[in-house]
Amino acid sequence: MKKYFSKDKWKYSFYCLTHPVDGFYEIRHRGRGSVPVALIYVILYSLCYSINRLASNFIVNDVNPRAVNAFTELEGVLVLYLLICVGNWSITCLMSGEGRLKDISIIVGYSLLPMILTLIPATIISQVIAQNEEVFYYILVYVGTAYSLLLMLIGIMTIHNYTLLKTLITVVLTFVAILIIIFCAMMISTLISQVVGFFESIYTELLFR
């Protein structure tokens, strides 16, 4: 357990923050990085996102706090994280990508670090800004989001050894793969519910005869 959560593993995620190309290269080729640490970052992002929606000042936040369910949002973030990882892996397997599912899950998790580091300060800033000063809040949020997306793009390009154009095509196809996975999951779920309902109706008929 210690090898997954060692001090070096946590420090390395911040190294990837400042040296993304070298950092993500070593994740793929030298086994650096940690899936459990990446998963914790995903959970932390979900927590920071929920806190931001709950605690941000009404000047920048029109969400009803009673409508925010942190556990539901955590489930949604984890499902989206899984879909992105599986979707990208399924596409890159067909496009000669060198990255493994493990590598993809690490770089996606590590790429959330800028948003984690900016959401809470943005929430605090929202409490002290006045009307027409929202720009300071939005700059912080947008910078964190943009840097996270940039890190994810660099990570995908690095671990799969792609050009920028091929990486962008892969990103588009990843979203297509996600939609296909969701569609297949819904179809399977519907089919299972229909089969279960069929057997329940048979059981009910036999029971009353």
HELIX and SHEET records of a PDB file:
HELIX    1   1 LYS A    7  THR A   18  1                                  12    
HELIX    2   2 PRO A   20  HIS A   29  1                                  10    
HELIX    3   3 VAL A   35  ALA A   55  1                                  21    
HELIX    4   4 PRO A   65  ALA A   67  5                                   3    
HELIX    5   5 ALA A   70  LEU A   94  1                                  25    
HELIX    6   6 LEU A  101  SER A  111  1                                  11    
HELIX    7   7 LEU A  113  SER A  126  1                                  14    
HELIX    8   8 GLU A  134  HIS A  160  1                                  27    
HELIX    9   9 LEU A  164  PHE A  208  1                                  45    
END                                                                             
